[in-house]
């Protein structure tokens, strides 16, 4: 590095993030954890038992979802502001009628709970577009990595 040059940004997250759906009538669920180093571990729990699969994310700059894609959204001001210790759902929370919400949780237990779009529901906190994009990207990541063999 030359004097005055900035170091290249690292291709890593600042911490681990877990994401999953909460609620619904079923027992068990699927829980995904993405680490700063670029591993995704998916733990599926059902009445029949539990399975765990860990895969490596593609190198930064590769096709598909990589750590830089996630890092950009996790650093977005609207996403950062949505992480809160309050148990408030963004969007319409359908859990009271056996629905589900999408939860994104940081290592420090701060989390975002994302329900359905507000539509015509009163007393509903709109979902920031960047939070919706993050949910879509995390879902895309999980689907992408499910096509790979477990390590």
LOVO-89493 format. One record per atom (N, C-alpha, C): residue in one letter; x, y, z; atom name. Coordinates in steps of 0.02 Angstrom, whole numbers, plus 32768, in hexadecimal, padded with zeros to 4 digits. Each point is the difference from the previous one (the first is absolute). Layout:
BEGIN
a;X;Y;Z;CA
...
//
This chain:
BEGIN
x;802A;7FC5;8000;N
x;7FD6;803B;8000;CA
x;802D;803E;8000;C
x;7FF0;802E;7FD3;N
x;8026;803E;7FFC;CA
x;7FE7;8031;8035;C
x;802C;8030;8012;N
x;7FEB;8034;802F;CA
x;7FC2;8023;7FE5;C
x;7FD0;800B;802A;N
x;7FC3;8024;7FEC;CA
x;7FCB;7FD3;7FE2;C
x;8013;7FC2;7FEC;N
x;7FCF;7FD1;7FE5;CA
x;7FD6;7FE5;8039;C
x;7FC3;7FF4;7FF1;N
x;7FD4;7FE0;8031;CA
x;8006;7FB5;7FFA;C
x;7FFB;7FDC;8037;N
x;8001;7FB8;7FFC;CA
x;7FC0;7FE8;7FDD;C
x;8006;7FC8;7FDD;N
x;7FC6;7FE2;7FE0;CA
x;7FCE;7FEB;8035;C
x;7FBF;800C;7FF5;N
x;7FD0;7FE8;8031;CA
x;8001;7FB4;8003;C
x;7FF7;7FE7;803C;N
x;8000;7FB8;8008;CA
x;7FBE;7FE3;7FE9;C
x;8005;7FC4;7FE8;N
x;7FC4;7FDC;7FEA;CA
x;7FEA;7FD4;803A;C
x;7FE1;801F;8032;N
x;7FE9;7FDB;803B;CA
x;7FC8;8028;8020;C
x;7FD6;7FDE;8024;N
x;7FCC;8021;8027;CA
x;801D;8016;8043;C
x;7FDF;802E;8021;N
x;8017;8018;8041;CA
x;7FF0;7FCF;8038;C
x;7FCF;7FD4;7FF4;N
x;7FEC;7FCE;8032;CA
x;7FD6;7FCB;7FDE;C
x;7FED;7FCD;8024;N
x;7FD4;7FCB;7FE5;CA
x;7FB8;8018;8003;C
x;7FD9;7FE7;7FD0;N
x;7FB8;8010;7FFD;CA
x;7FDA;7FBF;7FF7;C
x;7FCC;7FF8;8027;N
x;7FD4;7FC6;7FF9;CA
x;7FBE;8019;7FE2;C
x;7FE1;7FD6;7FD6;N
x;7FBF;8013;7FE4;CA
x;7FD4;7FC2;7FFA;C
x;7FBF;800A;800B;N
x;7FD0;7FC9;8002;CA
x;7FB9;801C;8002;C
x;7FD0;7FD4;7FF4;N
x;7FBA;8012;8008;CA
x;7FEA;7FEC;8046;C
x;7FD8;802A;8020;N
x;7FE6;7FF3;8043;CA
x;7FB4;7FFF;7FFD;C
x;7FE3;7FD1;8023;N
x;7FB8;7FFB;8003;CA
x;7FE7;7FC5;7FD7;C
x;7FC1;8001;7FF0;N
x;7FE2;7FCA;7FD9;CA
x;7FEB;7FC6;802C;C
x;7FE1;7FD0;7FE2;N
x;7FE5;7FC7;8026;CA
x;8030;7FC6;8006;C
x;8031;7FFD;7FD4;N
x;802C;7FC5;7FFE;CA
x;8030;7FFD;803B;C
x;801B;7FC5;800A;N
x;8035;7FF8;8032;CA
x;8042;8002;7FDB;C
x;8031;801D;801E;N
x;8041;8003;7FE1;CA
x;8007;803E;7FD5;C
x;802D;7FFC;7FD0;N
x;800C;8038;7FD3;CA
x;8045;7FFC;7FE2;C
x;8011;8034;7FDB;N
x;8041;8003;7FDF;CA
x;8022;8040;8018;C
x;803D;7FF9;8019;N
x;8026;8038;801C;CA
x;8042;8005;7FDB;C
x;800F;803C;7FE6;N
x;803D;8009;7FDA;CA
x;802D;8033;8025;C
x;8041;7FF3;7FFE;N
x;8031;802C;8020;CA
x;8037;800E;7FCE;C
x;800B;8040;7FF1;N
x;8037;8014;7FD5;CA
x;8036;8020;802B;C
x;803E;7FE9;7FF8;N
x;8037;8017;8029;CA
x;8028;8037;7FDD;C
x;8026;8027;8025;N
x;802A;8034;7FE2;CA
x;8030;7FE4;7FCC;C
x;8017;7FC3;8009;N
x;8031;7FE2;7FD3;CA
x;7FE1;7FE3;7FC0;C
x;7FBE;7FFD;7FFC;N
x;7FE1;7FEA;7FC3;CA
x;7FE8;7FB8;8000;C
x;7FEA;7FE7;8038;N
x;7FE1;7FBF;8002;CA
x;7FB6;8008;800F;C
x;7FD8;7FD5;7FE2;N
x;7FB9;7FFF;800F;CA
x;7FF0;7FBB;801D;C
x;7FE5;7FFF;803C;N
x;7FEB;7FC2;8020;CA
x;7FB5;8001;8005;C
x;7FE0;7FCC;7FE5;N
x;7FB7;7FFA;8003;CA
x;7FF0;7FC4;802C;C
x;7FD7;800D;8032;N
x;7FEA;7FCC;802E;CA
x;7FB5;7FF7;7FF7;C
x;7FEC;7FC5;7FE7;N
x;7FB9;7FF0;7FF6;CA
x;7FEA;7FD2;8039;C
x;7FCB;8014;8021;N
x;7FE5;7FDA;8039;CA
x;7FB9;7FEB;7FEF;C
x;7FF2;7FC0;800A;N
x;7FBC;7FE7;7FF5;CA
x;7FF1;7FCB;8034;C
x;7FC4;7FE6;8000;N
x;7FED;7FCB;802E;CA
x;802C;7FC2;7FF5;C
x;801A;7FF8;7FC3;N
x;8029;7FC6;7FEF;CA
x;8049;8008;8018;C
x;8013;803D;8012;N
x;8045;800A;8017;CA
x;801C;8042;7FE7;C
x;8042;8002;7FFE;N
x;8023;803E;7FEE;CA
x;8037;7FF0;7FCD;C
x;8008;802D;7FCF;N
x;8038;7FFA;7FD1;CA
x;8024;8044;7FFD;C
x;8041;7FFC;7FF6;N
x;8029;803D;7FFD;CA
x;802C;7FFC;7FC1;C
x;8002;8038;7FDC;N
x;8029;8004;7FC4;CA
x;8025;8042;7FFF;C
x;8042;7FFD;7FF5;N
x;8029;803D;7FFC;CA
x;801F;8003;7FBB;C
x;7FFD;803C;7FE1;N
x;801E;800C;7FBE;CA
x;8027;8041;8002;C
x;8030;8006;7FD3;N
x;8027;803D;7FF8;CA
x;7FDE;802C;7FCC;C
x;7FFB;8041;800F;N
x;7FE5;802F;7FCF;CA
x;8033;800B;7FC8;C
x;7FE8;8015;7FC5;N
x;802F;800D;7FCA;CA
x;802E;803A;8012;C
x;803A;8003;7FDE;N
x;802F;8036;800B;CA
x;7FDF;8043;7FEF;C
x;8015;8033;8023;N
x;7FE3;8042;7FF4;CA
x;800C;8015;7FB8;C
x;7FCB;801A;7FE2;N
x;8004;8014;7FBA;CA
x;7FEB;7FC9;7FD0;C
x;7FF3;7FC5;801A;N
x;7FE9;7FC8;7FD7;CA
x;7FB6;8007;7FF0;C
x;7FE9;7FDD;7FCD;N
x;7FB7;7FFF;7FF4;CA
x;7FDC;7FE2;803C;C
x;7FC3;8015;800B;N
x;7FDA;7FE7;8038;CA
x;8007;802D;803C;C
x;7FE1;7FEE;8037;N
x;8003;8028;803D;CA
x;8041;7FF1;8024;C
x;8026;8035;8011;N
x;803E;7FF8;8025;CA
x;8000;802F;803D;C
x;8035;7FFE;8027;N
x;8003;8028;803D;CA
x;7FFB;804B;7FF3;C
x;801D;8018;7FC9;N
x;7FFC;8048;7FF2;CA
x;7FB8;8016;7FF4;C
x;7FD8;7FD5;7FDF;N
x;7FBA;8011;7FF6;CA
x;7FDD;8009;8043;C
x;800C;7FD0;802D;N
x;7FE1;8003;8043;CA
x;801B;803A;8028;C
x;8042;800A;7FFE;N
x;8020;8035;8027;CA
x;7FE2;8044;7FEF;C
x;7FF5;800C;7FC0;N
x;7FE3;8040;7FEB;CA
x;7FBB;800C;801D;C
x;7FD7;7FCC;8000;N
x;7FBD;8009;801B;CA
x;8000;8003;804C;C
x;8029;7FD8;8021;N
x;8003;8003;8049;CA
x;8019;8044;8018;C
x;8027;8023;7FD8;N
x;801A;8042;8012;CA
x;7FD1;8039;7FEC;C
x;7FCB;7FF1;7FDC;N
x;7FD2;8033;7FEA;CA
x;7FDF;8022;803D;C
x;7FFB;8043;7FFF;N
x;7FE3;8023;803A;CA
x;7FB9;7FE9;8012;C
x;7FD6;7FF1;7FCF;N
x;7FBB;7FEA;800F;CA
x;8001;7FBB;8021;C
x;802E;7FD5;7FEB;N
x;8005;7FBE;801F;CA
x;801C;8007;8047;C
x;8034;8027;8008;N
x;801D;800B;8043;CA
x;7FCC;801C;8030;C
x;7FD8;802F;7FE8;N
x;7FCD;801E;802B;CA
x;7FC8;7FCE;8011;C
x;7FF8;7FCD;7FD7;N
x;7FCB;7FCE;800C;CA
x;8014;7FCD;8035;C
x;8041;7FF7;800C;N
x;8015;7FD3;8035;CA
x;7FF3;8024;8042;C
x;7FD8;7FE0;8029;N
x;7FEC;8020;803E;CA
x;7FF5;7FCC;8036;C
x;8007;8014;803D;N
x;7FF3;7FD4;8038;CA
x;7FB5;7FFA;800D;C
x;7FD9;802C;7FE1;N
x;7FB8;7FFE;8008;CA
x;7FE4;7FC6;7FD7;C
x;7FCC;7FE1;8019;N
x;7FE2;7FC9;7FDC;CA
x;7FC8;801A;7FD3;C
x;8013;8027;7FCE;N
x;7FD2;801E;7FD2;CA
x;8008;7FDF;7FBC;C
x;7FC9;7FF0;7FE1;N
x;8002;7FE2;7FBD;CA
x;7FF8;8037;7FCC;C
x;8026;7FF9;7FCB;N
x;7FF6;802B;7FC6;CA
x;7FCC;7FDD;7FD4;C
x;7FD2;8025;7FE5;N
x;7FCC;7FE1;7FD7;CA
x;7FCA;7FE2;802C;C
x;7FD5;7FD9;7FE2;N
x;7FC8;7FE1;8023;CA
x;8015;7FBC;801D;C
x;7FF8;7FF8;8040;N
x;8012;7FC3;8024;CA
x;7FC5;7FCF;7FFD;C
x;8009;7FC9;7FDD;N
x;7FCA;7FCF;7FF8;CA
x;8005;7FC7;8031;C
x;802E;8003;8030;N
x;8007;7FCA;8030;CA
x;7FC2;7FF3;802A;C
x;7FD9;8033;8012;N
x;7FC5;7FF1;8028;CA
x;7FCE;7FD2;7FDD;C
x;8004;7FF9;7FBE;N
x;7FD4;7FD3;7FDB;CA
x;802A;7FC9;7FDE;C
x;8032;7FE7;8024;N
x;802C;7FCA;7FEA;CA
x;802A;8011;7FC3;C
x;800E;8040;7FF7;N
x;802D;8016;7FCB;CA
x;8048;8000;8017;C
x;802C;8019;7FD6;N
x;8047;8003;8010;CA
x;801C;8045;7FF3;C
x;8036;8010;8021;N
x;8028;803B;7FF0;CA
x;8047;7FEA;7FF4;C
x;8025;8028;7FDB;N
x;8046;7FF3;7FF2;CA
x;802A;8026;8033;C
x;802E;7FDC;8021;N
x;8029;801F;8034;CA
x;8049;8000;7FE9;C
x;8020;803A;8008;N
x;8048;8007;7FF2;CA
x;801E;8016;8042;C
x;802E;7FD8;801A;N
x;801B;800C;8043;CA
x;804C;8005;7FFF;C
x;801A;8034;8021;N
x;8048;8009;8005;CA
x;801B;7FDB;803D;C
x;8042;7FFA;8004;N
x;8021;7FE0;8039;CA
x;7FED;8021;8042;C
x;7FF5;8042;7FFF;N
x;7FF0;8024;803D;CA
x;7FB6;7FFB;8013;C
x;7FDC;7FD3;7FE0;N
x;7FB8;7FF3;800B;CA
x;7FD2;8036;7FE7;C
x;801B;8035;7FE2;N
x;7FD5;8031;7FE0;CA
x;7FE3;7FDF;7FC2;C
x;7FC2;800F;7FF0;N
x;7FE0;7FDD;7FC8;CA
x;7FCE;802B;7FDB;C
x;7FEF;7FE7;7FC5;N
x;7FCC;801E;7FD7;CA
x;7FCB;7FCA;7FF6;C
x;7FC1;8012;8009;N
x;7FC9;7FD1;7FF3;CA
x;7FD9;801D;7FC5;C
x;7FFB;7FD9;7FCA;N
x;7FE0;8018;7FC3;CA
x;7FC2;7FD7;7FF1;C
x;7FC6;8021;8001;N
x;7FC1;7FE0;7FEF;CA
x;7FEE;800C;7FB7;C
x;7FC0;7FFB;7FF2;N
x;7FE6;800E;7FBD;CA
x;7FFC;804B;7FF5;C
x;7FFE;8017;7FC1;N
x;7FF7;8047;7FF3;CA
x;7FC1;801A;8023;C
x;8002;803F;8014;N
x;7FC8;801C;8027;CA
x;7FBE;8001;7FDB;C
x;8002;8010;7FC0;N
x;7FC1;8004;7FDB;CA
x;7FD1;8030;8022;C
x;7FC4;7FE9;8010;N
x;7FCD;802B;801F;CA
x;7FFD;7FF6;804C;C
x;802F;7FDC;801D;N
x;7FFE;7FF4;8048;CA
x;8012;8040;8026;C
x;7FD7;8010;8031;N
x;800C;803A;802A;CA
x;8036;7FED;8033;C
x;801F;8031;801D;N
x;8033;7FF5;8033;CA
x;8035;7FCE;7FE9;C
x;801A;800D;7FC7;N
x;8033;7FD5;7FE1;CA
x;803D;802B;7FEF;C
x;803A;7FE8;8013;N
x;803E;8024;7FF0;CA
x;8018;7FE9;7FBC;C
x;8003;802E;7FCF;N
x;8016;7FED;7FBD;CA
x;8046;7FE1;8001;C
x;800C;7FD2;7FD2;N
x;8041;7FDF;7FFA;CA
x;802C;802B;7FD3;C
x;8039;8018;8019;N
x;802E;8026;7FD5;CA
x;8016;7FD5;7FC4;C
x;8007;8020;7FC7;N
x;8011;7FDA;7FC3;CA
x;8042;7FDA;8008;C
x;8030;801C;8023;N
x;8041;7FDE;8008;CA
x;7FFA;7FC3;802C;C
x;7FD1;8000;8030;N
x;7FF4;7FC5;802A;CA
x;7FE0;7FCA;7FD5;C
x;7FD1;8013;7FD5;N
x;7FE2;7FCF;7FD1;CA
x;8035;7FE3;7FD3;C
x;802D;802A;7FE8;N
x;8037;7FE7;7FD4;CA
x;802D;7FD0;8027;C
x;800E;800F;803F;N
x;8029;7FD4;8028;CA
x;7FDE;7FBD;800A;C
x;7FBF;8000;800E;N
x;7FDB;7FC1;8008;CA
x;8003;7FD8;7FBF;C
x;7FF6;8021;7FC8;N
x;8003;7FDD;7FBF;CA
x;8046;7FE4;7FF3;C
x;8034;8026;8010;N
x;8044;7FEA;7FF5;CA
x;8012;7FC4;802C;C
x;7FEB;8002;8040;N
x;800D;7FC8;802C;CA
x;7FDC;7FC1;7FE9;C
x;7FC3;8008;7FE9;N
x;7FDA;7FC7;7FE5;CA
x;8022;7FE5;7FC1;C
x;8017;802D;7FD5;N
x;8024;7FEC;7FC3;CA
x;8041;7FDC;8012;C
x;8024;8019;8033;N
x;803D;7FE0;8017;CA
x;7FF3;7FB9;8017;C
x;7FCD;7FF7;8029;N
x;7FF0;7FBD;8019;CA
x;7FEF;7FD0;7FC7;C
x;7FD9;8018;7FD0;N
x;7FEE;7FD6;7FC6;CA
x;803E;7FF1;7FD6;C
x;802B;8031;7FF6;N
x;803E;7FF7;7FDA;CA
x;802D;7FCB;8020;C
x;8009;8006;8042;N
x;802E;7FD2;8023;CA
x;7FE3;7FBA;8008;C
x;7FBD;7FFA;7FFD;N
x;7FE1;7FBE;8007;CA
x;8010;7FD2;7FC5;C
x;8018;801D;7FCA;N
x;8013;7FD9;7FC5;CA
x;8047;7FE4;8004;C
x;8024;8013;8035;N
x;8046;7FEB;8008;CA
x;8004;7FC5;8032;C
x;8035;7FD7;7FFA;N
x;8009;7FCB;8032;CA
x;8015;801E;8043;C
x;7FED;7FDF;8035;N
x;8012;8015;8044;CA
x;8049;7FF1;800C;C
x;801F;802A;8028;N
x;8047;7FF4;8012;CA
x;8004;7FD4;803E;C
//
